[in-house]
Amino acid sequence: MSAVCCHNLTHAPQRTTCRDCKRRRKGHRPAAEKARLPVMFLSPGRASEFARIAERHSQLTLIVDHMGVNVDLVKAGKLADAIEQTASLAKYPNVSVKLSAAPNYSTETYPFRDFTPHIRRLFDAYGPQRCCWGTDITNGFAKATYKQRITHFTEELPFLSEQDKDWIMGRAILARLGWT
């Protein structure tokens, strides 16, 4: 089994000079697509590059990690822009999003109400079958308990139906990975 390298797209703002990436650049996306290996990526501010990949490699499963958000964007006040960039990728059916950033980047305590509109925006763009829940607990033990990270989605987002919750809390990632 081989790994998929997105090194050349994740080292912002300049391109990497990694020789290994340059050597394999032409072959890694088609190989992952052919082998049906999913690629999870976090590359805020680079949605247009991933859009080209999603378009050219329509059978390649791409999953945007952490809603396409990182701490630098949040600190710079560019959260809404990052969410819009992530939402722009929803037009590609091979792209999904992991809704996992709220506890770590929210300026509020549980239930992270300032993130509700962002979660709603991505949910509306991708739909329940392409939205996956994640804990992000390893990135912020002090921000929320494991139970709060679950109940945030199962009890605190009133726009989600019971069927939506079923998809987001596990069914979507199982389907996306072909584990069903």
N, C-alpha and C positions, 0 to 999 in steps of 0.2 A: 504494500500500500504506500502511496506517495503522499506527500503533503503539498498543499497548494500555497504558493507564495504570493502574497499581495504586498510584499515589502516595498516595492517600487511605488505603490499608491498610498502608503500610510506614513511616510516620512515627510510631513509637511514642514515648511512650505516648499522646499527645494526637492528635486528628484534625487533619489538615491544613486550612488555610483557603485552599488553592490554588483560586482562582476558576476556572481552566481545568479542574481536576479536577471541581469541582462542576458546571460547565456540561456536561461530557461524561459524567458519572457514569452517567446512565441509559442512554446509548447505546453505551458502549465494549465492555461484555461481550457483548451480543447481536451487535454488529458483528463482533467477533473470533470468536464462535461461528459465525456465518453464513459468514464468510470462511475458517473453519477455521485461524485463526492460533493457534498455541500460545502460552501465557502461562507463563513461568517466573517464579517468585516466591520471595522470601526474606522472610518476615515472622514471625520467631519469636514465639511467645506469642499468635498471632492465628489459630490453627487454626479456631476456631469461625466466624470471618468467612469464611474460605476454604471451610469446609464448606458454608455457605449458598450461596456462589457455585457450588460444584461441584454441589450439589443442584439449584439453579434452572436451571443451564446445563449440562445433562448432555452436550451435544455439544461443549462447550468443553474443549480439552486444556489441563490444568494440570500443571505440573511443579514440584515442590518442590525448590529449589536447596539445595545444601550440607547435605542431610539435615534442613533446617529449623533449623540450628544457626548461631549466630554467636559471636564472641569474648566478648561481654558475658555471654551465658548460661553459657558454659564457666567464665569467671572467677567468676561468682556461684554456681557449683556446681549449676546447673539443667540440665545436659546430659541426664540421664535423663528429666526432664520434657519437654524439647524433643523428644526422640526419641519419647516416647509421644504427644505432640501430633501429630507427623508421622505416626506409625503410625495414629492415629485417622482420618486422611483416606483411608486405603487402602480403606475401604468404598465409596468412590466410584470406579467404574471409569474415569472420565475423569481421575483423578489418578495421576501417576507421581512417582518420587523419584530425584533424582540423588545417588548415594552418593559424595560427593567431599570430605568434610570431614576425614577422619582425619589426613592428614599435617599439616594446619595446626593442629588443635586437640588432638591427642593429647599427653599428658604423657610419652609414651614415644617412643623412637626407632623406626625401622623394625624390625619390621613393625607397629608401632602396636597392640599386643595389647590395650590398654585400650579400643580402639574396636571390637574384634571383636564383643562382645555387642550393641553398638548397630547395627552393620551387619547382624548376624544378625536382630535384632528387626525391622528394616525389610524385610529380604529375606523373612522369614517373613510379614510383613503384606502386602506388595505382590506377592511372587512375582517370578520372574526376568524376566517379560515387561513389568514396569512399574518395573524398577530399571535405572538407567543409570549407567555409570561416568563419572567426570570427573577431570581431573588436579588442578585447583586450583593448578597450578604458578605462575600469575602472582601468587597470594596468598602464596606461601611458597617461594621458590627455595631457601632454605637448609635447609628442613625435610626434603626428600627429592629424589632425582634423578627424572627422568622415568621411567627404567627401574624404580625402586623403586615408583613410583606404579602402574605396570602390574603388576609381579609381586606387589604387595600383594594384588591380586585373582586373578591367574592362578596363584599358587603358595602364598600364605599364608593363605587362608581355606578350611580343609578341608571345611566344610559345603557348598561349591559343587561341583556336578557339572560335567563338561566342557560339557554342554548349558547349564547355568546361566551359566557363564562366557561362552559364545557370545552369549547374550542380553544379559547385563550389559555386556560389552565392546563392544557396538555394534549388535547386532541389535534390541534393544529400542527404542533411540532412533530408529533408521531406521523401524521399524514405527510408533512413536508419531507421528512427523512425516509419515508417509505417503510415505516415500521408497523404499518397496520395491514 
